[in-house]
């Protein structure tokens, strides 16, 4: 089962990188319920072992591409995010260390393996993947656009994704840079 979960994660994140036109230095927020991945109700069956498989798969691909991961915590930490200091050198950090039942197993795994982990109340990511209906929208830049991934589920969890784009301003006479539309 772990090989299947790892493959699903790798396929999903690689698909997002291509479809969202992500580049080095961008940030991807991941909300992940290991409970949902295992077929349980959100928040009822947190699994550090499952989180390890998912985290290693996703983080490995993002790190290779020079893209930062922001791991969303669960509602017990108000959906704070854990990321690497290099991704947000000037942001205001908060003091919290996630645990499986207070932050979630995925965020706990991220905190344990990031080079210099920091916690933030919010982030404005360039794209994101939601594994298990964890509601990542609050951590995306202002104009989020759905991305249809080839992977629809990871384990038993529903997967959806989004990318962001700059706002259009200026009205009917404005011209836009097609390269920013995606």
KOLNUTI-277031 format. One line per field, with one value per atom (N, C-alpha, C): atom name; x, y, z; residue number from 1; chain; residue in three letters. Coordinates in steps of 0.001 Angstrom, whole numbers, plus 500000, padded with zeros to 6 digits. Layout:
N
atomo = (CA:...)
X = (X:...)
Y = (Y:...)
Z = (Z:...)
num = (NUM:...)
cadena = (A:...)
residuo = (ALA:...)
//
This chain:
182
atomo = (N:CA:C:N:CA:C:N:CA:C:N:CA:C:N:CA:C:N:CA:C:N:CA:C:N:CA:C:N:CA:C:N:CA:C:N:CA:C:N:CA:C:N:CA:C:N:CA:C:N:CA:C:N:CA:C:N:CA:C:N:CA:C:N:CA:C:N:CA:C:N:CA:C:N:CA:C:N:CA:C:N:CA:C:N:CA:C:N:CA:C:N:CA:C:N:CA:C:N:CA:C:N:CA:C:N:CA:C:N:CA:C:N:CA:C:N:CA:C:N:CA:C:N:CA:C:N:CA:C:N:CA:C:N:CA:C:N:CA:C:N:CA:C:N:CA:C:N:CA:C:N:CA:C:N:CA:C:N:CA:C:N:CA:C:N:CA:C:N:CA:C:N:CA:C:N:CA:C:N:CA:C:N:CA:C:N:CA:C:N:CA:C:N:CA:C:N:CA:C:N:CA:C:N:CA:C:N:CA:C:N:CA:C:N:CA:C:N:CA:C:N:CA:C:N:CA:C:N:CA:C:N:CA:C:N:CA:C:N:CA:C:N:CA:C:N:CA:C:N:CA:C:N:CA:C:N:CA:C:N:CA:C:N:CA:C:N:CA:C:N:CA:C:N:CA:C:N:CA:C:N:CA:C:N:CA:C:N:CA:C:N:CA:C:N:CA:C:N:CA:C:N:CA:C:N:CA:C:N:CA:C:N:CA:C:N:CA:C:N:CA:C:N:CA:C:N:CA:C:N:CA:C:N:CA:C:N:CA:C:N:CA:C:N:CA:C:N:CA:C:N:CA:C:N:CA:C:N:CA:C:N:CA:C:N:CA:C:N:CA:C:N:CA:C:N:CA:C:N:CA:C:N:CA:C:N:CA:C:N:CA:C:N:CA:C:N:CA:C:N:CA:C:N:CA:C:N:CA:C:N:CA:C:N:CA:C:N:CA:C:N:CA:C:N:CA:C:N:CA:C:N:CA:C:N:CA:C:N:CA:C:N:CA:C:N:CA:C:N:CA:C:N:CA:C:N:CA:C:N:CA:C:N:CA:C:N:CA:C:N:CA:C:N:CA:C:N:CA:C:N:CA:C:N:CA:C:N:CA:C:N:CA:C:N:CA:C:N:CA:C:N:CA:C:N:CA:C:N:CA:C:N:CA:C:N:CA:C:N:CA:C:N:CA:C:N:CA:C:N:CA:C:N:CA:C:N:CA:C:N:CA:C:N:CA:C:N:CA:C:N:CA:C:N:CA:C:N:CA:C:N:CA:C:N:CA:C:N:CA:C:N:CA:C:N:CA:C:N:CA:C:N:CA:C:N:CA:C:N:CA:C:N:CA:C:N:CA:C:N:CA:C:N:CA:C:N:CA:C:N:CA:C:N:CA:C:N:CA:C:N:CA:C:N:CA:C:N:CA:C:N:CA:C:N:CA:C)
X = (500830:500000:500868:501978:502824:503396:503753:504274:503203:501975:500859:500624:500617:500429:501563:502782:503934:503815:503423:503275:502164:501048:499940:500380:501107:501592:502559:503473:504475:503799:502870:502148:501369:500690:499885:500745:501855:502675:503389:503842:504472:503470:502246:501180:500889:500819:500569:501694:502928:504064:503936:503583:503452:502238:501078:499840:499766:500433:500413:501609:502456:503638:504506:504726:505522:507002:507702:509130:509873:511179:512035:511678:511566:511246:509768:508899:507461:507162:505951:505512:504239:504219:503037:502556:501303:500718:500042:500253:499621:498864:497578:496749:496525:496728:496672:496074:495011:494436:494827:495728:496084:494887:494017:492793:491993:491778:491020:491747:493059:493843:493587:493460:493235:491766:490886:489472:488660:489233:488516:488055:487222:486734:487885:487904:488901:489146:490409:490779:490570:490260:489941:490971:491907:492814:494189:494724:495998:497093:497871:498868:500239:501151:502511:503197:502924:503534:503068:501791:501251:501781:501836:502359:503788:504577:505977:506060:505245:505233:504807:503732:503216:504205:504718:505656:506898:507510:508740:508515:507374:507066:506901:506116:505829:507055:507665:508813:509988:510190:511287:511176:509984:509763:509927:509307:509388:510825:511533:512917:513788:513600:514344:514122:512915:512561:512836:513288:513566:512308:511230:509937:509733:509255:509058:507718:507705:506494:506046:504764:504141:503099:503287:502391:501350:500090:499016:498720:498643:498255:496739:496281:494850:494201:492904:492142:492518:493121:493515:494627:495335:496333:495881:494563:493956:494501:494835:495346:496613:497434:498744:499521:500627:501448:502876:503488:504896:505642:506691:507507:508952:509802:511213:511471:512312:512633:513050:513790:514250:513097:511929:510766:510140:510278:509594:510509:511651:512647:512182:511171:510749:509372:508753:507429:507529:506401:506326:505968:506851:506664:505872:505253:504571:505259:505022:505691:504727:504884:504106:504838:504768:505342:504184:503888:502754:503035:501965:501985:500836:500831:499780:498345:498029:496649:496453:497483:497397:498320:497825:498613:498545:498458:498342:499654:499545:500725:501571:500946:501715:502547:501940:502681:503760:503481:504471:505682:505436:506514:507328:506643:507337:508231:507688:508460:509715:509593:510718:511806:511450:512404:512826:512180:512624:513970:514774:516087:515970:515148:514899:513396:512632:511181:510723:509706:509044:507537:506811:505356:504853:503825:503189:501687:501036:499572:498963:499662:499158:500311:500062:501029:500229:500858:500201:500933:500513:501183:500780:501637:501417:500493:500421:499572:499388:498494:498286:497570:497750:497030:496351:495087:494272:493992:494531:494361:493419:492157:491203:490341:490083:489148:489549:490790:491319:491208:490707:490422:491679:492466:493712:493540:492356:492139:492626:492579:493010:494502:495262:496707:497179:496244:496596:496530:497297:497214:495792:495470:494097:493306:493878:493075:493483:492695:492953:492147:492771:492160:492260:491144:491211:492142:492810:493657:493133:492825:492362:493582:493816:494940:494499:495453:495149:494792:495419:495136:493921:492884:491656:491578:492319:492362:493786:494124:495347:494870:495080:494437:492937:492246:490802:490417:491399:491133:490913:489903:489657:490787:491255:492336:491833:492099:491878:493053:493171:494340:493958:494835:494630:495981:495968:497105:496603:497488:497050:497547:496939:497368:497201:497943:497754:496336:495849:494542:494593:493471:493336:492840:493491:493021:493017:492243:492306:491103:490228:489015:489189:488193:488080:489244:489864:490941:492322:492412:493707:494202:495500:496121:496807:496862:497405:498565:499481:500627:500158:500060:499583:500437:501704:502581:502195:501462:501047:499686:498984:497651:497725:498669:498856:497993)
Y = (498798:500000:501257:501253:502436:502813:501807:502094:502756:502302:502880:504329:504590:505960:506865:506367:507158:507489:506528:506751:507761:507655:508599:510030:510175:511501:512071:511268:511718:512146:511353:511694:512991:513145:514343:515598:515565:516764:517089:516087:516343:516929:516444:516958:518423:518733:520114:521042:520615:521444:521833:520873:521137:522027:521644:522353:523744:523953:525268:526126:525578:526313:526788:525898:526270:526323:527194:527365:527446:527381:527441:528662:528439:529516:529666:529025:529078:528266:528468:527766:526988:525722:524868:524514:524815:524432:523073:522207:520893:520734:520488:520097:518607:517868:516406:515789:515030:514246:512785:512311:510892:510018:510540:509801:509519:510547:510385:509452:509568:508693:507234:506967:505601:505189:506086:505742:506070:506834:507239:508688:509098:510473:511416:512578:513608:513758:513677:513913:512763:511574:510477:509357:509349:508210:508673:509680:510262:509196:509190:508138:508719:508766:509222:508381:507086:506212:506591:506850:507267:508646:509542:510890:510838:509932:509804:509451:508517:508105:509271:509939:511045:512201:512580:513701:513434:512280:511969:512025:511542:511550:512969:513766:515130:516022:515984:516847:516528:515247:514858:515488:515477:516072:517591:518221:519684:520142:519472:519849:519744:518673:518483:519647:520202:521290:522674:522729:524021:524771:524024:524593:524301:525298:525145:524496:523699:523074:523828:524105:524628:523597:522987:521941:522568:522465:523036:522151:522767:522056:521878:521081:520865:522027:521929:523021:523279:522303:522508:523541:523805:524885:525981:526085:527120:527097:525916:525717:526522:526694:527320:526490:527022:526271:526154:525058:524805:524849:525641:525708:525926:526127:526377:527877:528291:529710:530355:529634:530189:530588:529950:530271:531602:531973:533160:533922:534387:534965:536218:536902:538160:538088:536929:536793:536751:536946:536886:535457:534823:533442:533374:532224:531952:530761:530600:529549:528402:527343:526131:524983:523817:522611:521642:521280:520373:518963:518308:516904:516199:514867:514182:514575:514796:515138:516644:517423:518885:519502:519492:519979:519009:517734:516714:516010:514775:513952:514480:515012:515511:516724:517684:518869:518481:517495:517004:516451:515691:515117:516225:517237:518365:519072:519354:520052:519261:517954:517104:517013:517280:517048:518282:519409:520635:521066:521734:522197:523205:524208:525210:525471:524622:524781:526027:526667:527780:527591:528119:528092:529490:529565:530833:530694:531801:531760:531667:532236:532180:532325:531914:532041:532322:532848:533087:532260:531021:530064:530267:529770:529872:528778:527677:526550:525669:524696:523814:522533:521548:520277:520016:519660:519338:517841:517124:515668:515382:515103:514762:515909:516881:517986:518787:519234:519974:521490:521977:523404:524286:524197:524953:526358:526703:527966:529207:529209:530377:530643:529681:529828:530021:530313:530580:532078:532528:533927:534226:535495:535971:535337:535085:534529:533074:532170:530740:530177:529285:528651:527141:526412:524952:524305:523259:522458:521029:520486:519097:518181:517446:516514:515156:514395:513033:512150:512405:511646:512275:511503:512006:511654:510609:510196:509763:509930:509352:508472:507189:506258:506432:506656:506870:508358:509242:510684:511327:512175:512988:514011:514211:515162:516246:517500:518587:519538:520386:521257:522595:523563:524896:525537:526452:527315:528735:529689:531078:531855:533007:533910:535335:536273:537675:538155:539112:539713:540465:540475:541335:542687:543753:545097:545955:547004:547961:547994:547023:547083:546667:547045:546568:547000:548125:548602:548089:547412:546930:545760:545627:544476:543669:542365:541493:540674:540304:539474:538026:537427:536046:535051:535369:534474:534368:535347:535325:534649:534388:533805:532308:531630:530189:529380)
Z = (500000:500000:500000:500758:500819:499459:498647:497306:496446:496584:495819:496250:497550:498050:497575:497640:497198:495713:494916:493475:493184:493903:493704:494045:495139:495546:494524:494094:493124:491824:491344:490116:490287:491415:491656:491700:492422:492572:491268:490539:489241:488251:488279:487427:487771:489063:489487:489027:489167:488753:487286:486451:485015:484735:485240:484913:485533:486657:487313:486892:486026:485529:486691:487659:488831:488480:489188:488945:490269:490156:491333:492185:493494:494428:494723:493929:494206:495467:495992:497203:496900:497327:497199:498594:498879:500163:499999:500979:500970:502279:502149:503279:503149:504216:504107:505360:505166:506246:506058:506899:506811:507196:508027:508359:507099:506281:505035:504065:503988:503112:503481:504776:505259:505271:504794:504699:505931:506859:508069:507938:508862:508894:509283:508697:508958:510456:510869:512257:513218:512705:513625:513649:512689:512576:512080:512732:512320:512292:511201:511031:510669:511636:511337:510259:510227:509222:507818:507660:506367:505994:506965:506714:506195:506746:506318:504836:504396:502991:502100:502482:501683:501644:502801:502883:502045:502223:501486:499980:499522:498089:497555:498250:497803:497959:499118:499400:498485:498202:497321:495946:495376:494058:494127:495118:495222:495459:496333:496628:495377:494623:493370:492408:492409:491502:492082:493334:493964:494374:494596:494997:496479:497209:498649:498963:500019:500542:501784:501859:503072:503494:504647:505139:506065:505666:506480:507677:508842:510065:510100:511016:511168:511921:512084:512694:514157:514835:516236:516371:515277:515248:514282:514106:513255:511836:511354:510003:509716:510739:510542:509524:509022:508073:508587:508211:508518:507187:507138:505933:506339:505359:505639:505685:506604:506779:505460:504618:503341:502425:502584:501753:502144:503409:503942:504907:504427:505341:506077:505575:506189:506833:506836:507442:508965:509602:511062:511469:512210:512623:513923:514153:515415:516072:517360:518108:518371:517567:517770:517070:517679:517091:516893:515641:515413:515919:516316:516738:516015:515952:515193:515553:516791:517176:517407:517183:517309:516265:515049:513928:512765:513091:512058:511778:511339:511088:509939:508883:507738:508137:508833:509290:510302:511134:512096:511367:510337:509533:508858:508336:507705:508723:509896:510931:511305:511343:511737:510660:509397:508318:507532:507740:507064:507638:506809:507258:508398:508242:509283:509324:510017:509998:510758:510204:510881:510746:511693:511662:511369:510544:510188:510365:510700:510763:509378:508388:507022:506041:504824:503744:502482:501481:500191:499146:499009:498129:496671:495787:494347:493822:494548:494163:495384:495265:496396:496027:496891:496778:498108:498005:499166:499136:500100:500182:501355:501042:502084:502557:501706:501998:503234:503267:504410:504264:503128:502914:502934:501873:501772:501206:500750:500035:500757:502080:502840:502705:502178:502062:500617:499721:498335:498058:497070:496645:496199:496036:495850:494715:493562:492474:492252:492820:492697:491530:490793:489631:489822:489701:489867:488846:489270:488391:488451:487303:487237:487135:488187:488212:487678:487192:486751:487939:489081:490296:490981:491166:491804:493288:493673:495073:495411:496679:497225:498372:498211:499128:498954:500057:500019:500018:500079:500195:498842:498765:497580:497458:496226:495968:495030:495398:494448:494545:493536:493467:492856:493068:492506:492219:491288:491015:491212:491181:491292:490080:489870:488806:489307:488707:489105:488774:489526:489257:487931:487220:486044:486532:486128:486477:485226:485208:484124:483206:483260:482465:481017:480191:478818:477924:478186:477309:477718:478824:479307:478460:478369:477727:478821:478624:479642:479102:479982:479642:479640:478460:478329:479110:479335:480078:481562:482074:483476:483664:482588:482682:482934:482328:482559:481750)
num = (1:1:1:2:2:2:3:3:3:4:4:4:5:5:5:6:6:6:7:7:7:8:8:8:9:9:9:10:10:10:11:11:11:12:12:12:13:13:13:14:14:14:15:15:15:16:16:16:17:17:17:18:18:18:19:19:19:20:20:20:21:21:21:22:22:22:23:23:23:24:24:24:25:25:25:26:26:26:27:27:27:28:28:28:29:29:29:30:30:30:31:31:31:32:32:32:33:33:33:34:34:34:35:35:35:36:36:36:37:37:37:38:38:38:39:39:39:40:40:40:41:41:41:42:42:42:43:43:43:44:44:44:45:45:45:46:46:46:47:47:47:48:48:48:49:49:49:50:50:50:51:51:51:52:52:52:53:53:53:54:54:54:55:55:55:56:56:56:57:57:57:58:58:58:59:59:59:60:60:60:61:61:61:62:62:62:63:63:63:64:64:64:65:65:65:66:66:66:67:67:67:68:68:68:69:69:69:70:70:70:71:71:71:72:72:72:73:73:73:74:74:74:75:75:75:76:76:76:77:77:77:78:78:78:79:79:79:80:80:80:81:81:81:82:82:82:83:83:83:84:84:84:85:85:85:86:86:86:87:87:87:88:88:88:89:89:89:90:90:90:91:91:91:92:92:92:93:93:93:94:94:94:95:95:95:96:96:96:97:97:97:98:98:98:99:99:99:100:100:100:101:101:101:102:102:102:103:103:103:104:104:104:105:105:105:106:106:106:107:107:107:108:108:108:109:109:109:110:110:110:111:111:111:112:112:112:113:113:113:114:114:114:115:115:115:116:116:116:117:117:117:118:118:118:119:119:119:120:120:120:121:121:121:122:122:122:123:123:123:124:124:124:125:125:125:126:126:126:127:127:127:128:128:128:129:129:129:130:130:130:131:131:131:132:132:132:133:133:133:134:134:134:135:135:135:136:136:136:137:137:137:138:138:138:139:139:139:140:140:140:141:141:141:142:142:142:143:143:143:144:144:144:145:145:145:146:146:146:147:147:147:148:148:148:149:149:149:150:150:150:151:151:151:152:152:152:153:153:153:154:154:154:155:155:155:156:156:156:157:157:157:158:158:158:159:159:159:160:160:160:161:161:161:162:162:162:163:163:163:164:164:164:165:165:165:166:166:166:167:167:167:168:168:168:169:169:169:170:170:170:171:171:171:172:172:172:173:173:173:174:174:174:175:175:175:176:176:176:177:177:177:178:178:178:179:179:179:180:180:180:181:181:181:182:182:182)
cadena = (A:A:A:A:A:A:A:A:A:A:A:A:A:A:A:A:A:A:A:A:A:A:A:A:A:A:A:A:A:A:A:A:A:A:A:A:A:A:A:A:A:A:A:A:A:A:A:A:A:A:A:A:A:A:A:A:A:A:A:A:A:A:A:A:A:A:A:A:A:A:A:A:A:A:A:A:A:A:A:A:A:A:A:A:A:A:A:A:A:A:A:A:A:A:A:A:A:A:A:A:A:A:A:A:A:A:A:A:A:A:A:A:A:A:A:A:A:A:A:A:A:A:A:A:A:A:A:A:A:A:A:A:A:A:A:A:A:A:A:A:A:A:A:A:A:A:A:A:A:A:A:A:A:A:A:A:A:A:A:A:A:A:A:A:A:A:A:A:A:A:A:A:A:A:A:A:A:A:A:A:A:A:A:A:A:A:A:A:A:A:A:A:A:A:A:A:A:A:A:A:A:A:A:A:A:A:A:A:A:A:A:A:A:A:A:A:A:A:A:A:A:A:A:A:A:A:A:A:A:A:A:A:A:A:A:A:A:A:A:A:A:A:A:A:A:A:A:A:A:A:A:A:A:A:A:A:A:A:A:A:A:A:A:A:A:A:A:A:A:A:A:A:A:A:A:A:A:A:A:A:A:A:A:A:A:A:A:A:A:A:A:A:A:A:A:A:A:A:A:A:A:A:A:A:A:A:A:A:A:A:A:A:A:A:A:A:A:A:A:A:A:A:A:A:A:A:A:A:A:A:A:A:A:A:A:A:A:A:A:A:A:A:A:A:A:A:A:A:A:A:A:A:A:A:A:A:A:A:A:A:A:A:A:A:A:A:A:A:A:A:A:A:A:A:A:A:A:A:A:A:A:A:A:A:A:A:A:A:A:A:A:A:A:A:A:A:A:A:A:A:A:A:A:A:A:A:A:A:A:A:A:A:A:A:A:A:A:A:A:A:A:A:A:A:A:A:A:A:A:A:A:A:A:A:A:A:A:A:A:A:A:A:A:A:A:A:A:A:A:A:A:A:A:A:A:A:A:A:A:A:A:A:A:A:A:A:A:A:A:A:A:A:A:A:A:A:A:A:A:A:A:A:A:A:A:A:A:A:A:A:A:A:A:A:A:A:A:A:A:A:A:A:A:A:A:A:A:A:A:A:A:A:A:A:A:A:A:A:A:A:A:A:A:A:A:A:A:A:A:A:A:A:A:A:A:A:A:A:A:A:A:A:A:A:A:A)
residuo = (UNK:UNK:UNK:UNK:UNK:UNK:UNK:UNK:UNK:UNK:UNK:UNK:UNK:UNK:UNK:UNK:UNK:UNK:UNK:UNK:UNK:UNK:UNK:UNK:UNK:UNK:UNK:UNK:UNK:UNK:UNK:UNK:UNK:UNK:UNK:UNK:UNK:UNK:UNK:UNK:UNK:UNK:UNK:UNK:UNK:UNK:UNK:UNK:UNK:UNK:UNK:UNK:UNK:UNK:UNK:UNK:UNK:UNK:UNK:UNK:UNK:UNK:UNK:UNK:UNK:UNK:UNK:UNK:UNK:UNK:UNK:UNK:UNK:UNK:UNK:UNK:UNK:UNK:UNK:UNK:UNK:UNK:UNK:UNK:UNK:UNK:UNK:UNK:UNK:UNK:UNK:UNK:UNK:UNK:UNK:UNK:UNK:UNK:UNK:UNK:UNK:UNK:UNK:UNK:UNK:UNK:UNK:UNK:UNK:UNK:UNK:UNK:UNK:UNK:UNK:UNK:UNK:UNK:UNK:UNK:UNK:UNK:UNK:UNK:UNK:UNK:UNK:UNK:UNK:UNK:UNK:UNK:UNK:UNK:UNK:UNK:UNK:UNK:UNK:UNK:UNK:UNK:UNK:UNK:UNK:UNK:UNK:UNK:UNK:UNK:UNK:UNK:UNK:UNK:UNK:UNK:UNK:UNK:UNK:UNK:UNK:UNK:UNK:UNK:UNK:UNK:UNK:UNK:UNK:UNK:UNK:UNK:UNK:UNK:UNK:UNK:UNK:UNK:UNK:UNK:UNK:UNK:UNK:UNK:UNK:UNK:UNK:UNK:UNK:UNK:UNK:UNK:UNK:UNK:UNK:UNK:UNK:UNK:UNK:UNK:UNK:UNK:UNK:UNK:UNK:UNK:UNK:UNK:UNK:UNK:UNK:UNK:UNK:UNK:UNK:UNK:UNK:UNK:UNK:UNK:UNK:UNK:UNK:UNK:UNK:UNK:UNK:UNK:UNK:UNK:UNK:UNK:UNK:UNK:UNK:UNK:UNK:UNK:UNK:UNK:UNK:UNK:UNK:UNK:UNK:UNK:UNK:UNK:UNK:UNK:UNK:UNK:UNK:UNK:UNK:UNK:UNK:UNK:UNK:UNK:UNK:UNK:UNK:UNK:UNK:UNK:UNK:UNK:UNK:UNK:UNK:UNK:UNK:UNK:UNK:UNK:UNK:UNK:UNK:UNK:UNK:UNK:UNK:UNK:UNK:UNK:UNK:UNK:UNK:UNK:UNK:UNK:UNK:UNK:UNK:UNK:UNK:UNK:UNK:UNK:UNK:UNK:UNK:UNK:UNK:UNK:UNK:UNK:UNK:UNK:UNK:UNK:UNK:UNK:UNK:UNK:UNK:UNK:UNK:UNK:UNK:UNK:UNK:UNK:UNK:UNK:UNK:UNK:UNK:UNK:UNK:UNK:UNK:UNK:UNK:UNK:UNK:UNK:UNK:UNK:UNK:UNK:UNK:UNK:UNK:UNK:UNK:UNK:UNK:UNK:UNK:UNK:UNK:UNK:UNK:UNK:UNK:UNK:UNK:UNK:UNK:UNK:UNK:UNK:UNK:UNK:UNK:UNK:UNK:UNK:UNK:UNK:UNK:UNK:UNK:UNK:UNK:UNK:UNK:UNK:UNK:UNK:UNK:UNK:UNK:UNK:UNK:UNK:UNK:UNK:UNK:UNK:UNK:UNK:UNK:UNK:UNK:UNK:UNK:UNK:UNK:UNK:UNK:UNK:UNK:UNK:UNK:UNK:UNK:UNK:UNK:UNK:UNK:UNK:UNK:UNK:UNK:UNK:UNK:UNK:UNK:UNK:UNK:UNK:UNK:UNK:UNK:UNK:UNK:UNK:UNK:UNK:UNK:UNK:UNK:UNK:UNK:UNK:UNK:UNK:UNK:UNK:UNK:UNK:UNK:UNK:UNK:UNK:UNK:UNK:UNK:UNK:UNK:UNK:UNK:UNK:UNK:UNK:UNK:UNK:UNK:UNK:UNK:UNK:UNK:UNK:UNK:UNK:UNK:UNK:UNK:UNK:UNK:UNK:UNK:UNK:UNK:UNK:UNK:UNK:UNK:UNK:UNK:UNK:UNK:UNK:UNK:UNK:UNK:UNK:UNK:UNK:UNK:UNK:UNK:UNK:UNK:UNK:UNK:UNK:UNK:UNK:UNK:UNK:UNK:UNK:UNK:UNK:UNK:UNK:UNK:UNK:UNK:UNK:UNK:UNK:UNK:UNK:UNK:UNK:UNK:UNK:UNK:UNK:UNK:UNK:UNK:UNK:UNK:UNK:UNK:UNK:UNK:UNK:UNK:UNK:UNK:UNK:UNK:UNK:UNK:UNK:UNK:UNK:UNK:UNK)
//
